[in-house]
């Protein structure tokens, strides 16, 4: 059976849902995954050359792009389920050719791709990357249709967004753990400014965007449909309210380390505080993903899912700011590009 899956990803919404499909598929097979993305060579473009001169900071961000952030979220999803995975990014303006080359180079035995699939496989657009891969490889290609005529389309899209936000947070937490572990091992000095930026994301993103939407929609609607999970919802609400204490302790440990350096055990205190936050995040996300989301799938109506989808898409509810959502996405991409990660 298949043992090594190549999963090409891009920055579109397809990447969010294809990861949700391929991780349980690989788990069932006992296979490992290589998540791959082909990144356009921004430096070779006219705008890139100009921006390199007039706006070097913006140039650096555009040069790095979103590839690492996309891959780190996929890696977080696979690790959460215990699926072995690796990540790879290549500069290429010919994604299909890059996919075929990487599959051959790594000895993959299946390419797992996404298609909008509006009209099934016959509806694959001529010239699309999926169609080009299908035409150019002798390897098996599994094409998962994502945006097709699914009767529960809004439910699937809403679930994908919620899980994608979890993966963003998990990737930043894992990055912070890695940053601190490298410093504790003596391989690098702790980058205090980067650590503070990551802590800001861990604090602000759930508090200002993710948790309010969960409480206003997911938890409220589930409680309205059944009382069976009120205990779990109460626990999650308490975790939302009580997370500040652990984050303040982490911020304090970072501040003390910044003042004292590695002397006096300050780095060990940082590691302890960061690990406490990480454990709390894993417990919280596991309770939501293993209890609340399956319960929501069982009890919520199509109308409920439509409302949740609108809220989490930040595209129709005045209580949630789409600009704030975009700002966190840009911050996440910047963090992903700054944090040294194995395999990238």
Secondary structure, 3 states (H helix, E strand, C coil): CCCEEEEECCCCHHHHHHHHHHHHHHHHHCCEEEEEEEECCHHHCHHHHHHHHHCHHHHHHHHHCCHHHHHHHHHHHHHHCCCCEEEEEEECCCHHHHHHHHHHHHCCCEEEEEECCCCCHHHCCCCCHHHHHHHHCCCEEEEEECCCCCCCHHHHHHHHHHHHHHHHHHHHHHHHHHHHHHHHCCCCCCCHHHHHHHHHHHHHHHHHHHHHHHHHHHHHHHHHHCCCCHHHHHHHHHHHHHHHHHHHHHHHHHHHHHHHCCHHHHHHHHHHHHHHHHHHHHHHHHHHHHHHHHHHHHHCCHHHHHHHHHHHHCCCCCCCCHHHHHHHHHHHHHHHHHCCCCCC
